[in-house]
């Protein structure tokens, strides 16, 4: 991006992450996150949620769950969208106990299941 005179910042990289989601390209999404970290740009909540969504689109629920855990290990607190993606990983694996555990975590974090989460859990 710099070769085109564009600065690299979290906003432009998150826009790139959204392209990876739309194209279901987890390899490029992972490369983008790695590049961010190596460049000293801390991936934010949107970055990690996009990474999870990319894995979900590729039906790689294990990697989606790992992205959620990595996000938390870096001190980033999930929002309702991140929890929705995390629940979707367990739904994709047909893991009812996992869904229930995440719903409990979601409520302990002060969120209430929204319509999107209720549809996933059906």
KOLLUM-617798 format. One record per residue (C-alpha): x, y, z. Coordinates in steps of 0.2 Angstrom, whole numbers, plus 5000, padded with zeros to 4 digits. Layout:
% residues N
      X      Y      Z
      X      Y      Z
...
This chain:
% residues 122
      X      Y      Z
   5000   5000   5000
   5014   5012   5004
   5021   5010   4986
   5004   5018   4980
   5007   5033   4992
   4994   5026   5005
   4998   5025   5023
   4996   5009   5033
   4985   5011   5048
   4972   5001   5057
   4957   5008   5047
   4965   5003   5030
   4970   4986   5036
   4953   4983   5043
   4946   4987   5026
   4958   4975   5019
   4952   4962   5032
   4934   4965   5026
   4939   4961   5008
   4947   4944   5015
   4930   4940   5023
   4920   4944   5007
   4932   4933   4997
   4933   4919   5011
   4952   4921   5010
   4959   4916   5027
   4977   4914   5021
   4977   4932   5017
   4968   4937   5032
   4981   4928   5043
   4995   4936   5033
   4987   4953   5036
   4986   4951   5055
   5004   4944   5055
   5010   4959   5045
   5000   4971   5057
   5009   4964   5072
   5026   4964   5064
   5023   4982   5059
   5018   4987   5077
   5000   4990   5073
   4990   4981   5086
   4975   4972   5078
   4959   4978   5086
   4942   4971   5090
   4936   4973   5071
   4952   4965   5065
   4949   4949   5076
   4931   4948   5072
   4934   4949   5054
   4947   4935   5055
   4934   4924   5064
   4922   4928   5051
   4934   4923   5037
   4937   4906   5046
   4918   4904   5048
   4915   4907   5029
   4928   4893   5026
   4920   4882   5038
   4935   4881   5049
   4927   4883   5066
   4943   4877   5075
   4953   4892   5069
   4938   4904   5072
   4938   4899   5090
   4957   4900   5091
   4956   4918   5084
   4943   4923   5098
   4955   4916   5111
   4970   4925   5104
   4960   4941   5104
   4956   4939   5122
   4974   4934   5126
   4980   4951   5119
   4968   4960   5131
   4954   4964   5119
   4937   4962   5126
   4924   4955   5114
   4908   4964   5109
   4892   4957   5104
   4898   4954   5086
   4913   4945   5092
   4902   4934   5103
   4890   4931   5089
   4904   4925   5078
   4911   4914   5092
   4894   4906   5095
   4893   4903   5076
   4909   4892   5078
   4901   4881   5090
   4885   4880   5081
   4895   4875   5065
   4902   4861   5075
   4885   4856   5082
   4892   4858   5100
   4878   4863   5111
   4888   4863   5127
   4900   4875   5119
   4885   4887   5113
   4878   4886   5131
   4895   4890   5138
   4898   4905   5127
   4880   4911   5131
   4884   4911   5149
   4901   4920   5146
   4891   4933   5135
   4879   4937   5149
   4893   4937   5162
   4901   4951   5151
   4885   4961   5153
   4877   4957   5136
   4861   4950   5132
   4858   4938   5117
   4851   4948   5102
   4840   4942   5088
   4855   4937   5078
   4862   4926   5092
   4845   4918   5095
   4843   4913   5077
   4860   4905   5078
   4856   4895   5093
   4839   4888   5086
